[in-house]
Amino acid sequence: MNWIFRCQGTGSWLLCIYEVQETGEGKKLEIGGKRVVVFESNEYKIIKKAAGDEYGLKEIWATGTILDGNSSGRFFRDYLIGRYENDGYGVLYKVYGIGDDRYDYRYFTGPKRAGATKGKYYQGVPVDQLESETVQRKKPIGGFYDLAGNFGNCRHEGGVEFRSGKKPEALIEMIIRYFSNKGDWVLDSFLGSGSTIATAHKMGRKWIGVELGNHAYTLCKVRMDNVINGDKTGISTDYNWEGGGGYHFYELAPSLLVRNDKLPIYQINPSYTFEMLCEAICKIEGFRYKPQDVFHGHSSEKRFIHITTEFINAEYIKSLSARLAEGQSFLIYGTKIQSDMVLPDNIEVKKIPKDLLEKCDFESEVQ
């Protein structure tokens, strides 16, 4: 049974399942005005027990708001960050005269390897909670997950960093596993570093991700390329991930129609070339953009589209109709159209931008 100590006054939870065993003498120092013993990596063991008790310790990452929020965090921030230059990596600090638990010391660990900066500290159950009559000792609720270690170690997952916003793949995996099946679609409209789509890809889900700005290129795309090439971080080992798959990367184009600066009307975005205009209209109307002869695209073998900025009159339509075979039809989009034309059943004429507004009236909706 794992004991969770809950102080009803503060609502804080302490999962006390760790034990530190000193197997060596260590090196005695004074750091920040406090007595400290520094143990090399072969002079101590940190054991995660199957069952916790009131003598156990809780593992806490010394990062983020913790560095300013309590005495242990501030001590790590002010005196232990950077100590690897003197003490090396993977050491354990036993700092006396700090903390509010039953012990008169607190254990700290520094970074484990070159390039790392984060560490942890191990805290016992606070004395005021041990002595409080409102303290309750209960079993954890079913489905309790301790992801503190995953959050501390996710910095390099996927080969990209995203400070103060990155979520571990283990957390995302748990959510996707509970609420989807293999082959389902997963949507993340605020990708960040791409943790969700990276996890979904490894789990055999289809996915759509959306991100604004440079993150799409420097984080999301880089991460997904790493995943496809066989990224070994995160949940890769659990899912025997060796790489594979692919994705389409799209950029959202600027608005096709914009308001005129001087008149309360819409006009074609000046940044669009004629080819871009044709491709956009084909997309909006459901045609495949494939310029051939006088037509700019087709929706079937018998349905075509033609786009022009020339004046469209009966003679213009007659010349286009001569290119059609029996049973074929076409749609014409233009900016200037003769008003009194009588059209055959197989020909439809629409005006730019008036008829496009019915298809993509997004700017007027915002206003």
C-alpha positions as CSV (number, residue, x, y, z in Angstrom):
1,M,0.0,0.0,0.0
2,N,1.3,3.5,-0.9
3,W,0.5,6.0,1.7
4,I,-0.5,9.5,0.6
5,F,-0.5,12.2,3.2
6,R,-3.0,14.9,2.7
7,C,-3.2,18.0,4.8
8,Q,-6.8,19.2,4.6
9,G,-5.8,22.7,5.4
10,T,-3.5,23.1,2.4
11,G,-4.8,20.5,0.0
12,S,-1.2,19.3,-0.8
13,W,-0.4,15.7,-1.5
14,L,2.8,13.9,-0.7
15,L,3.6,10.6,-2.2
16,C,6.4,9.4,0.1
17,I,7.9,6.3,-1.6
18,Y,11.6,7.1,-1.9
19,E,14.5,6.2,0.4
20,V,18.1,7.5,0.2
21,Q,20.8,5.1,1.3
22,E,24.3,6.4,2.0
23,T,26.9,3.8,1.1
24,G,30.0,6.1,1.4
25,E,31.4,8.8,3.6
26,G,31.1,11.6,1.2
27,K,33.0,14.9,1.2
28,K,32.2,17.6,3.8
29,L,31.8,21.2,2.6
30,E,30.2,24.4,3.5
31,I,27.9,25.8,0.8
32,G,25.7,28.9,1.2
33,G,26.4,29.0,4.9
34,K,25.2,25.5,5.5
35,R,26.9,22.2,6.3
36,V,26.9,19.9,3.3
37,V,28.1,16.4,2.5
38,V,28.7,15.6,-1.1
39,F,28.4,12.0,-2.2
40,E,29.8,10.7,-5.4
41,S,27.6,8.6,-7.7
42,N,29.0,5.4,-6.2
43,E,28.4,6.5,-2.6
44,Y,24.6,6.5,-2.5
45,K,21.5,4.8,-3.7
46,I,18.0,6.3,-4.3
47,I,15.4,3.5,-3.9
48,K,11.8,3.8,-5.1
49,K,9.8,1.6,-2.8
50,A,6.7,-0.3,-3.6
51,A,5.0,1.0,-0.5
52,G,5.4,4.4,1.1
53,D,5.2,5.4,4.7
54,E,5.5,8.5,6.9
55,Y,9.3,8.1,7.0
56,G,9.6,8.1,3.2
57,L,10.6,10.9,0.9
58,K,8.9,12.6,-2.0
59,E,10.9,13.4,-5.2
60,I,10.5,16.9,-6.4
61,W,12.1,18.5,-9.5
62,A,14.0,21.7,-8.7
63,T,12.7,23.7,-11.7
64,G,10.2,26.4,-12.7
65,T,8.3,28.1,-9.9
66,I,9.8,25.7,-7.4
67,L,13.1,27.7,-7.7
68,D,11.4,30.7,-6.2
69,G,8.6,29.1,-4.2
70,N,10.4,27.6,-1.2
71,S,13.7,27.4,0.7
72,S,14.8,24.2,-1.0
73,G,14.2,25.6,-4.5
74,R,16.0,28.8,-3.7
75,F,18.9,27.0,-2.2
76,F,19.3,24.9,-5.4
77,R,18.9,28.0,-7.5
78,D,21.4,30.1,-5.6
79,Y,24.1,27.5,-4.6
80,L,23.8,24.2,-6.5
81,I,23.2,25.2,-10.1
82,G,26.6,25.2,-11.8
83,R,28.3,23.2,-9.0
84,Y,29.0,20.4,-11.4
85,E,32.1,22.3,-12.5
86,N,33.4,21.7,-9.0
87,D,31.7,18.4,-7.9
88,G,31.1,16.7,-11.3
89,Y,27.9,15.1,-12.5
90,G,25.6,12.7,-10.7
91,V,26.5,13.7,-7.2
92,L,24.1,13.8,-4.1
93,Y,24.1,16.8,-1.7
94,K,23.0,16.3,1.9
95,V,22.3,19.8,3.1
96,Y,21.7,20.3,6.8
97,G,19.5,23.0,8.4
98,I,16.9,23.2,5.7
99,G,13.3,22.0,5.3
100,D,10.3,21.5,7.5
101,D,10.1,17.8,7.8
102,R,11.2,15.4,10.6
103,Y,14.8,15.4,9.3
104,D,17.4,18.1,10.0
105,Y,18.7,17.8,6.4
106,R,17.5,17.6,2.8
107,Y,18.9,15.6,-0.1
108,F,19.6,17.3,-3.5
109,T,20.8,15.7,-6.7
110,G,22.6,17.7,-9.4
111,P,22.5,17.1,-13.2
112,K,23.3,13.6,-14.3
113,R,25.3,14.4,-17.5
114,A,27.0,17.2,-19.5
115,G,24.5,19.7,-20.9
116,A,21.9,19.1,-18.2
117,T,21.0,21.7,-15.7
118,K,18.0,20.4,-13.7
119,G,18.2,18.6,-10.4
120,K,15.8,17.2,-7.7
121,Y,15.4,17.3,-4.0
122,Y,13.8,14.8,-1.6
123,Q,11.4,16.0,1.0
124,G,9.8,14.2,3.9
125,V,6.3,14.7,5.3
126,P,6.1,18.2,6.9
127,V,6.1,18.1,10.7
128,D,2.9,20.2,10.9
129,Q,1.1,17.5,8.8
130,L,2.4,14.7,10.9
131,E,1.2,16.4,14.1
132,S,-2.1,17.6,12.7
133,E,-5.2,15.9,13.8
134,T,-6.7,16.4,10.3
135,V,-4.1,14.3,8.5
136,Q,-5.5,11.3,6.7
137,R,-3.8,8.2,5.6
138,K,-5.4,6.6,2.5
139,K,-4.7,4.4,-0.4
140,P,-4.2,6.4,-3.7
141,I,-7.3,6.5,-5.9
142,G,-7.4,4.0,-8.7
143,G,-5.6,5.1,-11.8
144,F,-3.2,7.4,-10.0
145,Y,-0.1,8.3,-12.1
146,D,3.1,9.8,-10.8
147,L,4.5,11.7,-13.8
148,A,6.8,14.1,-12.0
149,G,9.9,12.3,-13.3
150,N,8.5,12.3,-16.9
151,F,8.0,16.1,-16.8
152,G,11.5,16.5,-15.5
153,N,13.0,14.4,-18.2
154,C,11.0,15.4,-21.2
155,R,13.2,18.4,-22.1
156,H,15.0,16.6,-25.0
157,E,12.2,14.4,-26.2
158,G,11.9,14.4,-29.9
159,G,15.1,16.2,-30.3
160,V,13.6,19.7,-29.7
161,E,13.3,21.9,-26.6
162,F,10.2,23.9,-25.5
163,R,10.8,25.4,-22.1
164,S,7.8,25.8,-19.6
165,G,5.3,24.3,-22.0
166,K,6.5,20.8,-23.0
167,K,4.5,17.8,-22.0
168,P,6.0,14.3,-21.7
169,E,5.0,11.7,-24.3
170,A,4.1,9.4,-21.4
171,L,1.2,11.8,-20.4
172,I,-0.1,12.1,-23.9
173,E,0.2,8.3,-24.5
174,M,-2.0,7.7,-21.5
175,I,-4.7,10.1,-22.8
176,I,-4.6,8.8,-26.3
177,R,-4.6,5.2,-25.2
178,Y,-7.7,5.7,-23.0
179,F,-9.7,7.8,-25.5
180,S,-8.9,6.5,-29.0
181,N,-8.2,3.4,-31.0
182,K,-5.5,2.6,-33.5
183,G,-6.3,4.4,-36.7
184,D,-8.4,7.1,-35.1
185,W,-7.8,10.8,-35.8
186,V,-6.0,13.0,-33.2
187,L,-6.2,16.8,-33.5
188,D,-4.0,19.3,-31.7
189,S,-4.7,22.9,-32.8
190,F,-1.9,24.3,-30.5
191,L,1.0,22.0,-31.3
192,G,3.8,23.7,-29.3
193,S,6.7,21.3,-29.6
194,G,4.6,18.6,-31.3
195,S,4.4,16.1,-28.4
196,T,0.8,15.1,-29.2
197,I,1.3,14.3,-32.9
198,A,4.7,12.6,-32.2
199,T,3.0,10.4,-29.7
200,A,0.0,9.7,-31.9
201,H,2.3,8.8,-34.8
202,K,4.2,6.2,-32.7
203,M,0.8,4.8,-31.5
204,G,-0.5,4.2,-34.9
205,R,-3.1,7.1,-34.9
206,K,-3.7,9.5,-37.8
207,W,-3.2,13.1,-36.8
208,I,-3.6,16.8,-37.7
209,G,-1.5,19.4,-36.1
210,V,-1.8,23.2,-36.3
211,E,0.7,25.8,-35.2
212,L,1.4,29.5,-35.8
213,G,4.7,31.2,-36.5
214,N,8.2,29.8,-36.5
215,H,7.5,26.9,-34.1
216,A,5.9,25.0,-37.0
217,Y,9.4,24.9,-38.7
218,T,11.8,24.9,-35.8
219,L,10.0,22.5,-33.5
220,C,7.1,20.6,-35.0
221,K,8.6,19.8,-38.4
222,V,12.0,19.0,-36.9
223,R,10.4,16.7,-34.3
224,M,8.2,14.8,-36.8
225,D,11.2,14.3,-39.1
226,N,13.0,12.8,-36.1
227,V,10.1,10.5,-35.3
228,I,9.9,9.3,-38.9
229,N,13.6,8.7,-38.9
230,G,13.4,6.5,-35.7
231,D,13.4,8.8,-32.7
232,K,14.3,6.8,-29.6
233,T,13.0,9.2,-26.9
234,G,9.7,9.3,-25.1
235,I,7.5,6.3,-25.5
236,S,9.6,4.8,-28.4
237,T,10.9,1.9,-26.3
238,D,7.4,1.0,-25.0
239,Y,6.0,0.8,-28.6
240,N,9.1,-0.7,-30.2
241,W,9.3,2.4,-32.4
242,E,11.8,2.2,-35.2
243,G,10.6,5.0,-37.5
244,G,8.4,5.1,-40.6
245,G,5.3,6.8,-42.0
246,G,5.1,10.3,-43.4
247,Y,3.0,13.5,-43.4
248,H,2.0,16.5,-45.5
249,F,3.1,20.0,-44.4
250,Y,0.8,22.8,-45.5
251,E,1.0,26.6,-45.1
252,L,-2.1,28.7,-44.8
253,A,-2.3,31.2,-47.7
254,P,-3.2,34.8,-47.1
255,S,-6.9,35.8,-47.6
256,L,-7.9,35.6,-51.2
257,L,-10.4,38.5,-50.8
258,V,-9.6,41.6,-48.8
259,R,-11.5,44.9,-48.3
260,N,-10.6,47.8,-50.4
261,D,-8.7,50.6,-48.5
262,K,-10.9,53.3,-49.9
263,L,-14.3,51.7,-50.7
264,P,-16.4,49.3,-48.6
265,I,-16.0,46.5,-51.1
266,Y,-14.0,43.3,-51.4
267,Q,-11.2,42.9,-54.0
268,I,-8.7,40.2,-54.9
269,N,-5.7,40.3,-52.6
270,P,-3.0,42.2,-54.5
271,S,-0.4,39.7,-53.3
272,Y,-2.0,37.0,-55.4
273,T,-0.5,36.4,-58.9
274,F,-2.9,35.3,-61.6
275,E,-1.7,31.7,-61.3
276,M,-2.3,31.8,-57.5
277,L,-5.8,33.2,-58.1
278,C,-6.6,30.4,-60.5
279,E,-5.4,27.7,-58.1
280,A,-7.3,29.3,-55.2
281,I,-10.6,29.4,-57.1
282,C,-10.1,25.8,-58.3
283,K,-9.7,24.8,-54.7
284,I,-12.7,26.7,-53.5
285,E,-15.0,25.3,-56.3
286,G,-13.8,21.7,-55.9
287,F,-11.7,21.5,-59.1
288,R,-8.3,20.0,-59.5
289,Y,-5.9,22.8,-60.6
290,K,-4.3,21.5,-63.8
291,P,-4.0,24.1,-66.6
292,Q,-4.4,22.6,-70.0
293,D,-5.3,24.4,-73.2
294,V,-7.8,27.2,-72.3
295,F,-9.0,25.5,-69.1
296,H,-7.4,25.8,-65.6
297,G,-8.7,22.7,-64.0
298,H,-11.3,19.9,-64.0
299,S,-13.6,18.2,-61.5
300,S,-14.3,15.2,-63.8
301,E,-13.6,14.2,-67.3
302,K,-16.6,16.3,-68.5
303,R,-16.5,19.3,-66.2
304,F,-13.9,22.1,-66.6
305,I,-13.2,25.6,-65.2
306,H,-11.8,28.7,-66.9
307,I,-10.7,31.8,-65.1
308,T,-10.0,35.2,-66.7
309,T,-9.6,38.9,-66.1
310,E,-10.7,39.7,-69.6
311,F,-14.2,41.0,-70.5
312,I,-16.6,38.0,-70.9
313,N,-19.2,38.4,-73.6
314,A,-21.1,36.1,-76.0
315,E,-18.2,35.9,-78.4
316,Y,-15.7,35.0,-75.7
317,I,-18.0,32.1,-74.5
318,K,-18.5,30.9,-78.0
319,S,-14.7,30.6,-78.5
320,L,-14.4,28.5,-75.3
321,S,-17.4,26.3,-76.2
322,A,-15.7,25.3,-79.4
323,R,-13.1,23.5,-77.2
324,L,-15.7,21.2,-75.6
325,A,-16.6,17.8,-76.7
326,E,-20.2,16.4,-76.6
327,G,-21.5,16.1,-73.1
328,Q,-18.8,18.3,-71.6
329,S,-19.5,21.6,-69.6
330,F,-17.5,24.3,-68.0
331,L,-17.6,27.1,-65.3
332,I,-16.2,30.5,-66.1
333,Y,-15.0,32.9,-63.4
334,G,-14.3,36.5,-64.5
335,T,-14.1,40.1,-63.2
336,K,-16.1,41.7,-66.1
337,I,-19.1,40.0,-67.5
338,Q,-21.7,41.1,-70.1
339,S,-25.1,41.3,-68.3
340,D,-27.6,40.3,-71.0
341,M,-26.1,37.0,-72.2
342,V,-28.2,33.9,-72.7
343,L,-26.2,30.9,-71.7
344,P,-26.4,27.2,-72.8
345,D,-27.3,24.7,-70.1
346,N,-23.7,23.3,-70.1
347,I,-22.1,26.7,-69.3
348,E,-22.1,28.6,-66.0
349,V,-20.6,32.1,-65.4
350,K,-19.6,33.5,-62.0
351,K,-18.2,36.9,-61.1
352,I,-15.0,37.6,-59.0
353,P,-15.2,38.5,-56.2
354,K,-19.0,38.6,-55.7
355,D,-19.7,34.9,-56.1
356,L,-16.5,33.9,-54.2
357,L,-17.9,35.7,-51.2
358,E,-20.6,33.1,-50.9
359,K,-17.9,30.5,-50.7
360,C,-15.5,32.2,-48.3
361,D,-17.1,35.0,-46.5
362,F,-14.7,34.7,-43.5
363,E,-13.6,38.3,-43.1
364,S,-17.1,39.8,-43.0
365,E,-18.0,37.2,-40.3
366,V,-15.2,38.4,-38.1
367,Q,-16.3,42.0,-38.4
